[in-house]
Structures are given as structure tokens and as C-alpha cells.
Amino acid sequence: MCKLVVMVLILLTLLVNYLMIVFYKCLYRQTRFSSRRVRKRVIFKHGDVNVVQGNVAKRRRRYLQDIFTTLVDIQWRWTILVFAMNFILSWLFLGVVWYLIAYAHGDIEFFNKSEEEQEAYQKSLNISSYTPCVTQIHSFLSAFLFSLETQHTIGYGHRYVTEQCPEAIFMLCLQSIMGVFIQAFMVGVVFAKLSRPKKRAQTLLFSRNAVICHRDGVPCLMFRVGDMRKSHIIEAHVRAQIIRRKVTKEGELLPFFQQELLVGADGSDDRLMFIWPTLIVHRIDEESPLYNLSAQDMLKERFEIVTMLEGVVESTGMTTQARSSYLPSEILWGHRFESVVSFKRETGEYEVDYTLFNNTYEVDTPLCSAKELTEMRAESQSQGEAVSLETPSERSASIEPSNHELKSCLTLNLPNGNLPNSRKTSFSSMPATIVTIPDDHEPLTIPSQTQQEPQSSSRKLSKLSIIDPIDSIC
């Protein structure tokens, strides 16, 4: 009766733990997907991949063939459950084996007799004392305790193996080897899970938004990366890819065409001296996939820029990778990042202020694409004229009357009511810009537009920021 109660309690405990795990897993999923609006993206902002592998043939068998990686990749609650079940099931199974050995040898029957019956049984065998296979095993519970003591070398008390049964000696050696193997395997899984570089990526930061502005006269896409820890990432380098639809010359539709973006730290190569937050720059030139995109195109274009930061963890020597992504609504046109590094004279140290990590400020940037701007400059040079700008107060330039490319750089015509609420931007007129024309032509007046405060929205950062761009055309 006692062993039955113990078994029932063990099964009930395992059942309750399983139900609690399932409940918290469902609660976590519901909270995760109900707290934010689901948006189409391949990589979430925190780095998780939004891809689910479905309809894989023999999926469970393939996972079990690589059981070590499977146990390392699954969540901690399942690892702990497997860890506990491995030991408990091995104790129970080998406890049954020890019980059967004792039962086959007659030990269970002998120890359950009274003293008179035991003496009579010894006289019938002409022995002075009865020697069992394992002393003090008279029930399944005692066999279970002996199994636990043997597997973990806790140390025997009154229960120990005698020389009476060779099969008991063989089982003792087998369980000792099996116990070492199970402990080594599970300790390896837990250690690999604890030392995974995946958690190191949680302290690698990407800016909330990317920006587009001019640097040295070239349009550039920029985003910021940072590391919170004092232990640095060795051999850190950054990559970026753009994912969008593409139709080939043969008419084939590629829904997720991936194209590499050439990026570097402050215009250099992709390797970083990662001692403080660094700006990652992509020059929008003829080789860039963003070469044909203007500010207006950015409002309606559908793509995703995936960013990856890789390097070796200084403390463990393992390679880690941090990921993030930017949608068109998360790219601010005509913005620059604020500086986060300052020198403290009191301490003689450079200080990084992470409260400014995502802060940007507006700068004058042309609204036209890099291609249109390049063509306009080339046409102006071929005609012996320069598209020159005065100070923002003068707002004057030289341009042919028939040249409307500059006007497209200065104004942005948005369709009314055709954009989602989260991507609408309201405009109002401002005093006209006077464009001075050389030779004998009359002055040409080009009305320009500027941005008002965006309409109130719960996602202000998702709006495209458009500003007056006249200063940056040079």
C-alpha cells in the first residue's frame, strides 16, 4: 500500500508540473501577441526570427537524431523537465530491476516471513544464516532507495550487494556506468545552455530607427549599434541586407529577394572598433538598392532592412550574433543621430549617455532620390552651370526654367487619404522660394512646402519625417 501511494504522488506531481508549464506557455503567447500590433516583418526588433517551419516530413525523428542540440535549443522549463525525468525514470526503472533480482532470488519472500518461518527455512536449506543478493531489500521502496544510492554513489548503509548473486554484481557495474553517462550528458546540456552566446546578444543594442541624410554630399542610410558591457566584442563586424519583392527579366516573381547592403562604421569597412556606440553607414550610390527611392517612394515602398552584428565574446571566446530590422516606416528621412559620447573633465573619462541612444534631430535633406540628384548635378555640369544654394535665409539657386527635377527635390506631393493613418503626414504652405535664373530670364517662383506637426498617433516614430531640404543640394 505504501509503494502504491508513493507512485501515485509522483505521478500527480509530474502531472501538476506539466499542466502549469502548458498554462504559462499559453499565457506567455497570448500576452506576447496581444500587447502589440502584428506587423509584417521577417526579423523582430529584439532579434527573433519570425519564421515558423511547417509541414516538415519526419520532423520529430529528425529532432531526436540531434537530441543534444534539441535540448540546448528548447526553453528552460522543458530542459528542467527532461533533466528531472531522466533521473527519476532511471531510478524507477533500475529500482524495478533490483526488485526483480531480489524477488527471483527469494529475498522478498524470505524477509516478509516471521522469525520462526525464517529459522525453519534456514534449517531446510542446512544453512546457519540466509545471505540475500542485496541486504535489506524487502519491498519496492527499499529497492528504489538502493537504486538511487548506487547511481549517485551516495554511500551504502545497511543495503549493499553480496557475493551471492553474480547478476546483482553485473547490475551494480552497469548502473554505475549509466549514472555517470546520464550525469555527464545532462550537465553538458545545462552548461551549454548557460554559456550560450545568445544571451550576450541581449546587451548589444540597435537604434530604434534608421535615418537618411547627407554626409560629404552623398545620401546615406545610418543606424546606430552599441554594447552595454565593459567586456568588448572582439572582431566585431556588421552586415545588412534588404528583403523585398523583385520581378526578374523573365517575369519570375521573387517575393523575398535578398540583396546585400555595403555598410561600414562611419564610412569605413564593416569591422568595428566597438568601444562605444557606433554609427553604421550605407552610402546610397549607384550600387545601392535604395538609389532610386525618394522620400515619397519611401512612404509606399515595402521592404525590410535586416541588420546583423557578429563577433567573438571576450569572456567566453564564443561567436555571438545580434539581429534587428527596419521597415520603411522606421526610417526617418532628413534626420541625424545625436552624439552620445562626452568627456568628463572631473573624472578624465569618456561617458556614454544611453538616454540619447535613439535621439535624432532634423537636418535639411533633399526629398528626391539619389539617382535624381546625381542626374541633376550631371546635367548642370554639362551645361556649365552649378546647382548652388545660398544660406537658408536667402533660399536662391541657379536653374533653367524647364528643369523641374529641382522642384521635385524641394516639394513632396502626398495623396490625400490614400495612406494608412500611421503613415499620414500633413503639410501646409509656407512663403514661396525665389529661384534666381541667370541670363535674361525672369525670376521663377517655386512654392515649397514644409511639414506641420504630425497627426496624433500612438506610433509617432513610425511616421516619415519630411523637412525643407534646400540647404543640402550642393
KETOR-945561 format. One record per residue (C-alpha): residue number from 1; x, y, z. Coordinates in pm, whole numbers, plus 32768, in hexadecimal, padded with zeros to 4 digits. Example, Ala and Ser with C-alpha at 12.3 -4.5 7.8 and 13.67 -1.06 7.14 Angstrom:
<pts>
  lumza    c1    c2    c3
      1  84CE  7E3E  830C
      2  8557  7F96  82CA
</pts>
This chain:
<pts>
  lumza    c1    c2    c3
      1  8000  8000  8000
      2  811E  80ED  8053
      3  81CA  80C1  7F03
      4  8081  80F9  7E4E
      5  8050  8243  7F05
      6  81B3  82AF  7EAD
      7  8180  8262  7D3D
      8  8036  831D  7D35
      9  80D4  844F  7DD9
     10  81F2  844E  7CDE
     11  8102  8438  7BB7
     12  8025  854C  7C43
     13  8154  862E  7C75
     14  81C6  85FA  7B10
     15  8066  8639  7A8C
     16  8041  877E  7B50
     17  8194  87F9  7AD7
     18  8139  87AA  7970
     19  7FEC  8862  7987
     20  8095  8992  7A21
     21  8196  8999  7909
     22  8086  8986  77FE
     23  7FBB  8A98  78AB
     24  80DE  8B8B  78C5
     25  8146  8B43  775F
     26  7FEA  8B98  76DD
     27  7FDD  8CCF  77B9
     28  8131  8D41  7738
     29  80C6  8D19  75CE
     30  7F7F  8DD3  7605
     31  802F  8EF4  76B4
     32  8142  8F07  75AF
     33  805D  8F22  7482
     34  7F44  8FED  751E
     35  8022  9100  75AD
     36  8094  917C  7459
     37  8006  91A2  7301
     38  807D  908C  721D
     39  8145  911A  70F9
     40  81DB  9068  6FD0
     41  834D  9041  7011
     42  844B  8F29  6FFC
     43  851F  8F91  7127
     44  8483  9028  725D
     45  8525  9158  72FB
     46  85AF  9084  7419
     47  8653  8F93  7323
     48  8569  8E67  731C
     49  8526  8DD1  71C5
     50  83B8  8DDE  715D
     51  83C7  8C98  7099
     52  8313  8B56  70F7
     53  837F  8A0C  705F
     54  8247  894D  6FF9
     55  81ED  8804  6F4E
     56  8349  876E  6F7C
     57  8350  85FA  6F33
     58  83C1  8524  705B
     59  83FA  865C  7128
     60  83FE  85B6  727F
     61  84EC  84A7  720C
     62  85DB  85A9  717F
     63  85D8  866B  72C5
     64  8617  8530  7390
     65  873E  84D1  72B5
     66  87E7  860F  7332
     67  8765  85FA  7495
     68  887E  86C8  752F
     69  883D  87FA  7453
     70  86C7  87CD  7487
     71  86EF  87D7  7601
     72  87D1  8908  75EA
     73  86DD  89C4  7509
     74  8598  897D  75C2
     75  851C  8A5F  76D7
     76  859F  8A3F  7839
     77  845F  89AA  78C7
     78  8473  8885  77D7
     79  85E6  8855  781B
     80  85A7  8847  7991
     81  8487  8754  795A
     82  8561  866F  7884
     83  867B  8690  7983
     84  859A  861F  7AA1
     85  84EB  8510  79D9
     86  8636  8473  796C
     87  86A2  843B  7AD1
     88  854E  83DA  7B5C
     89  8505  82E0  7A46
     90  8660  8246  7A60
     91  8634  821D  7BD9
     92  84DC  8182  7BAB
     93  8544  809A  7A8F
     94  867C  8017  7B3D
     95  85BB  8003  7C84
     96  84CD  7F12  7BD6
     97  85FB  7E4B  7B5B
     98  868A  7E31  7CBB
     99  8535  7DCB  7D3E
    100  8519  7CB7  7C38
    101  8677  7C36  7C8B
    102  861E  7C24  7DFB
    103  84CE  7B84  7DAD
    104  8569  7A7D  7CC8
    105  8669  7A24  7DD1
    106  855B  7A04  7ED9
    107  85CE  7B28  7FAC
    108  847C  7BD9  7FA9
    109  83C7  7A9F  8018
    110  84C9  7A51  8126
    111  84CB  7BAC  81C8
    112  834E  7BB9  81CD
    113  833D  7A7C  82A4
    114  8334  7A77  841B
    115  8468  7A1C  84E5
    116  83EE  78B8  8522
    117  83AE  7886  83AF
    118  8503  7911  835B
    119  85AF  781E  844D
    120  84EC  76FB  83C1
    121  854A  7761  825F
    122  86BB  7773  82BC
    123  86AF  7618  835C
    124  860E  758B  8223
    125  8736  760D  8159
    126  8835  759D  8261
    127  88C3  76FD  8284
    128  890A  77C1  83BE
    129  88A8  7913  832B
    130  87FE  7984  81ED
    131  88CD  7A5F  80FE
    132  87FD  7B32  800C
    133  8873  7BCF  7EC5
    134  8849  7D29  7F5B
    135  8817  7D4E  80CD
    136  86E8  7E06  8155
    137  8620  7DFE  800F
    138  84CB  7D85  807D
    139  83E5  7E69  7FAE
    140  83E0  7F3C  7E76
    141  8421  8078  7F3F
    142  8561  7FE8  7FD0
    143  85C9  7F79  7E71
    144  8588  80DD  7DF2
    145  8660  8171  7F06
    146  8777  807A  7EB8
    147  8764  80DD  7D48
    148  8786  824F  7DA0
    149  88AA  820D  7E8E
    150  8960  813A  7D8B
    151  8935  822B  7C68
    152  89B1  835C  7D26
    153  8AB0  82AA  7E03
    154  8A0C  833E  7F37
    155  8A9A  822A  8011
    156  89FB  80ED  8091
    157  8972  80BB  81ED
    158  88CE  7F6F  8236
    159  8884  7F30  80C5
    160  89A6  7EA4  7FFC
    161  89F0  7D9C  7EF5
    162  8A74  7C4A  7F67
    163  8B38  7B3D  7EAF
    164  8A09  7A5D  7E9E
    165  8984  7AD6  7D4A
    166  8A63  7B17  7C19
    167  8940  7BC5  7B6B
    168  892E  7CC1  7C88
    169  8AA1  7D0E  7C62
    170  8A70  7D3E  7AEA
    171  894A  7E2B  7B23
    172  8A18  7EF0  7C1E
    173  8B28  7F2E  7B19
    174  8A29  7F7D  7A09
    175  896B  807A  7ADC
    176  8AAB  8126  7B48
    177  8B11  8157  79DC
    178  89B2  81C2  7979
    179  89A2  82BE  7A95
    180  8AEB  8360  7A2C
    181  8A71  8375  78C3
    182  8923  8415  791F
    183  89C8  8512  7A06
    184  8AD0  8570  7904
    185  89CA  8597  77F2
    186  88DC  866D  78BD
    187  89F2  8742  7954
    188  8A75  877C  77F3
    189  891B  87EC  777F
    190  88EE  88DB  78A3
    191  8A4E  8968  787F
    192  8A24  899D  7708
    193  88D7  8A44  7744
    194  8965  8B2A  7850
    195  8A96  8B8D  7785
    196  89E0  8BCA  763E
    197  8A48  8D13  759A
    198  88D9  8D52  7548
    199  88AA  8E01  7696
    200  89D9  8EDB  764F
    201  8918  8F6A  752A
    202  8819  8FFB  761D
    203  8916  9107  7681
    204  8960  9167  7517
    205  887C  9286  74B5
    206  87F5  9303  7369
    207  8757  9459  7347
    208  85DD  9460  7338
    209  85E1  9518  71EA
    210  86C8  953D  70C2
    211  86FC  9690  701E
    212  8747  9714  6EC2
    213  8813  9853  6E9B
    214  893D  98DA  6DDB
    215  8AA5  98A1  6E42
    216  8BB9  9940  6D71
    217  8AB8  9988  6C63
    218  8A48  981C  6C43
    219  88F6  979B  6CC0
    220  892D  969B  6DD1
    221  885A  95A6  6E94
    222  88CE  9596  6FFF
    223  887A  94D3  7137
    224  8929  94B7  7284
    225  89AD  9388  733F
    226  8A2A  937A  74A6
    227  8AAD  928C  75AF
    228  8A48  92B6  771B
    229  8B57  91D8  77B2
    230  8CBD  922E  780B
    231  8D37  90E6  7775
    232  8D4D  9136  7603
    233  8CF0  9072  74CD
    234  8E2C  9005  7419
    235  8E3F  900C  729C
    236  8CEB  90B3  728F
    237  8C5D  90EA  7135
    238  8B09  914F  70B5
    239  8A37  90E4  6F8C
    240  88F2  915E  6EF4
    241  8804  90CD  6DF5
    242  86CB  9155  6D52
    243  85A7  9067  6D1C
    244  849F  90C9  6C1F
    245  83DC  904E  6AF3
    246  8480  903B  69A0
    247  840E  8FD7  6845
    248  8520  8F4A  6767
    249  8549  8F8F  65F4
    250  849E  8E44  65AF
    251  836F  8EA9  667B
    252  83BE  8DD0  67AA
    253  8340  8E62  68F1
    254  8435  8E50  6A13
    255  8368  8EAE  6B47
    256  8493  8EB1  6C35
    257  85BB  8F22  6B66
    258  86EB  8F5F  6C44
    259  87F4  905A  6BE0
    260  892A  90BA  6CA3
    261  895A  9221  6D12
    262  8ABF  92A1  6D28
    263  8ADF  932E  6E86
    264  8BFB  93A4  6F60
    265  8C4D  945F  709D
    266  8C47  95D2  704F
    267  8C8A  958A  6EE1
    268  8DA5  948C  6F13
    269  8D91  9313  6EE4
    270  8CA7  9230  6FA5
    271  8D9C  91EA  70C4
    272  8D5F  92B5  71FD
    273  8E33  933B  7317
    274  8D12  92F9  73FE
    275  8D6E  93C3  7534
    276  8C40  94AD  7528
    277  8AFE  94D1  745F
    278  8B54  94E2  72EF
    279  8A98  9566  71C1
    280  8A78  9469  70A9
    281  8A69  9516  6F56
    282  89EC  949E  6E05
    283  8A41  9589  6CE7
    284  891D  95A4  6BF5
    285  89DA  95A2  6AAB
    286  89AD  94F4  695A
    287  89EA  939E  69F9
    288  88E8  93D1  6B0B
    289  878B  9335  6AF7
    290  8708  947E  6B88
    291  8796  954D  6A6A
    292  8643  9583  69C2
    293  8578  95C3  6AFE
    294  8505  9723  6B51
    295  8456  9799  6C8B
    296  8305  976B  6BE6
    297  8361  960B  6B75
    298  83C4  95B8  6CD9
    299  825D  95F2  6D47
    300  81D1  94E4  6C63
    301  82F9  93F9  6C35
    302  82F1  92A4  6CDF
    303  843D  9213  6D4C
    304  84FD  91B5  6E84
    305  8668  91FE  6ED5
    306  86F9  90EA  6FB0
    307  882D  9144  707A
    308  891D  904D  711E
    309  8A3B  908C  7210
    310  8B2D  8F6A  7240
    311  8C63  8F3C  7311
    312  8D1B  8E6B  7412
    313  8CBB  8E8B  7580
    314  8DF2  8EF6  763D
    315  8DA2  8E36  777B
    316  8D43  8CE5  76DE
    317  8DE1  8CE5  7584
    318  8C96  8C85  74E1
    319  8C02  8D2E  73B0
    320  8AC5  8DF5  73E4
    321  89D3  8E9F  72F8
    322  88D7  8FB2  733F
    323  87C5  9004  7245
    324  86C7  9113  7205
    325  8609  91A3  70DE
    326  8574  92E6  705A
    327  8434  9313  6F94
    328  83FD  9445  6EB4
    329  8326  94E1  6FC5
    330  844E  94C5  70B5
    331  853E  9587  6FD3
    332  853F  96FD  701C
    333  8589  97D1  6EE9
    334  8652  990B  6F30
    335  86CA  98B1  708E
    336  881A  987E  7138
    337  8874  97CE  727A
    338  88D8  9896  73AA
    339  8A30  985B  743E
    340  8A33  9779  756F
    341  8BA5  9791  75D1
    342  8C26  98AF  76A6
    343  8D65  98EF  776A
    344  8D4D  9925  78E2
    345  8E61  9A09  795A
    346  8E1B  99B2  7AC6
    347  8E70  9842  7A98
    348  8F3F  9852  7959
    349  8E5F  974C  78B7
    350  8D83  9737  7785
    351  8C19  96FE  77E3
    352  8B0D  965D  770A
    353  89AC  96DB  774C
    354  88BF  95CB  76D9
    355  8791  96A8  7714
    356  87F6  9754  75CD
    357  882F  960D  7513
    358  86ED  9627  7444
    359  86DB  97A3  7433
    360  86E8  984F  72E0
    361  86C8  99B4  7263
    362  8650  9A42  7119
    363  873C  9AB7  7007
    364  86FD  9B43  6EAB
    365  86F9  9A23  6DB4
    366  867F  9A10  6C4A
    367  853B  9952  6C1D
    368  859A  98C3  6ACA
    369  864F  977C  6A95
    370  87C7  9761  6A80
    371  87A7  970C  690F
    372  86DF  9846  68C3
    373  87D4  991B  6985
    374  88FD  9883  68CC
    375  885A  98B9  6778
    376  8806  9A1F  67D1
    377  896E  9A65  6834
    378  89F2  99C0  66F7
    379  8905  9A88  661B
    380  8965  9BC9  66C8
    381  8AD8  9B83  669A
    382  8AA7  9B2A  652B
    383  8A00  9C7C  64F4
    384  8B1A  9D2E  65A6
    385  8A3B  9D8A  66CB
    386  8A48  9D26  6834
    387  8919  9CDF  6908
    388  8988  9DBB  6A27
    389  88CA  9E1B  6B5B
    390  88E9  9F4C  6C34
    391  88B1  9F56  6DA7
    392  875C  9EE8  6E29
    393  86F5  A054  6E4E
    394  8733  A0A6  6CE0
    395  869D  9F69  6C49
    396  871B  9FAE  6AE7
    397  87B0  9ED1  69D9
    398  8803  9ECB  6868
    399  8727  9DF2  678F
    400  869C  9DE2  6631
    401  8529  9E33  6618
    402  84DF  9CE0  657B
    403  8597  9C1E  6686
    404  848E  9B8E  676D
    405  856E  9A8E  6818
    406  85D3  9B8A  6921
    407  8468  9BD3  696A
    408  842C  9A60  69AC
    409  854C  9A6D  6AA4
    410  84B4  9B94  6B5B
    411  8348  9B28  6B6E
    412  8291  99EA  6BBF
    413  8131  99AB  6B41
    414  807E  98B3  6C1D
    415  7F37  9810  6BB1
    416  7E18  9877  6C8D
    417  7D80  975D  6D51
    418  7E3A  9649  6C9B
    419  7F2D  95F6  6DB3
    420  7EF0  953E  6EF8
    421  7EB8  9613  702A
    422  8008  95B4  70B8
    423  80BB  963D  6F83
    424  7FFD  977F  6F36
    425  80B5  98CA  6F46
    426  8007  9A1B  6F33
    427  809A  9B42  6E79
    428  804D  9CB3  6E58
    429  80D7  9DBE  6D75
    430  81F3  9EA6  6DD6
    431  827F  9FE1  6D33
    432  82EB  9F9B  6BCF
    433  8453  9F4B  6B7A
    434  84EC  A042  6A7F
    435  85CD  9F96  6983
    436  86B3  A088  68C8
    437  86E7  A033  6759
    438  881F  A0A7  66A2
    439  8829  A14D  654B
    440  86F4  A213  64E1
    441  85DD  A146  6577
    442  84E7  A1C0  6675
    443  84FC  A140  67DA
    444  8446  9FF6  680C
    445  8377  9FC3  6946
    446  835C  9E61  69CC
    447  8269  9E2D  6AE9
    448  82F9  9D48  6BEF
    449  8259  9C88  6D07
    450  82C5  9C2E  6E5F
    451  824E  9B40  6F65
    452  8159  9B93  7078
    453  8143  9ACE  71B6
    454  80DC  9969  715E
    455  7F7E  9900  71B5
    456  7F5F  9863  730A
    457  7FA1  96F2  72FF
    458  8008  95E4  73EF
    459  8138  959E  7316
    460  81D8  96F0  72D4
    461  8327  965A  7280
    462  8292  9597  715F
    463  8248  96D8  709D
    464  8330  9743  6F87
    465  83D3  988B  6FE4
    466  83E7  997D  6EBA
    467  848E  9AD1  6EDF
    468  84F5  9BF8  6E06
    469  8625  9B7B  6D43
    470  86B6  9CA9  6C8F
    471  8800  9CC3  6D4D
    472  8884  9B6B  6CF6
    473  888D  9B7C  6B79
    474  89F3  9BC7  6B1C
</pts>
